Amino acid sequence: MKQILKEYCENNTLARLEYIHCAIQELYLLNGLNVDKDMLFQALEYVEDLREPYLKERRMNNVAVFK
């Protein structure tokens, strides 16, 4: 499964951002490591800012399909 995800992410920017977002979110929620939660939260916000245009484009394409 990890190999399939890795191959998919290699050619897909949104998939990369989703992967990074998920990893940071897991660290933030678990906080099992000695990690600065403020720094992780800021990193999440940065990734969300970067992925927003891709999500908007996806939503626009989905709306166009249903018209």
N, C-alpha and C positions, 0 to 999 in steps of 0.2 A: 504494500500500500504506500509506504513512504517513497519508493522508487517512482511509482506512478505520479504521486503528488509532485515530486521533484521535477520530473520531466514536464509536467503540465506548467509548473511555475517558471521553468526556464524560458518559455516563449509567451508568457502572459503577465503583463505588468500588474493588472488588478489582482490576479491570483497571488503574485508575490506580496503585494500589500496586505491582502487578506491573511496570508500565512504569517507575516510579521506581526500584524495586529493581534492575531490569535495567540501567538507566542508571548507577546508583551502582556496581553490581558491575563493569560494563565499565570505569569509571574506576579502580576499585580494582585490577582485574587488569592493566590496561594501564599504569597509572601513567605515562602519557606526558606528563602535565602535571605541573607542580610543585604537587602536591596532598599534603596531610597525610593519609597513609594511615590513621592512627588515627581521624581525624575521619570519613573515609569508612566505615570499619568500624563506627563508632558509629552513623552514619546508617543503614547496612544493618540493624543490630540494631533500631533504632527502627521502621523500615519493617516488619521481620519481626514485631515485637510488634503493630503496627497491623493487619497482614493476617491474623494467626493466627485471630481469630474468624471471618473470612470463609472461610478454608480449612477450619476445623472444621465450619462449617455446610455447606459443599459436600460434605465427606466424609460427614456425617450424612445428607444428602439422597441421596447415591449409595448408601449402605448401605440406606436405606429403599426405594429403587427395586428393589434386588435381593432383598428379602425376599419 
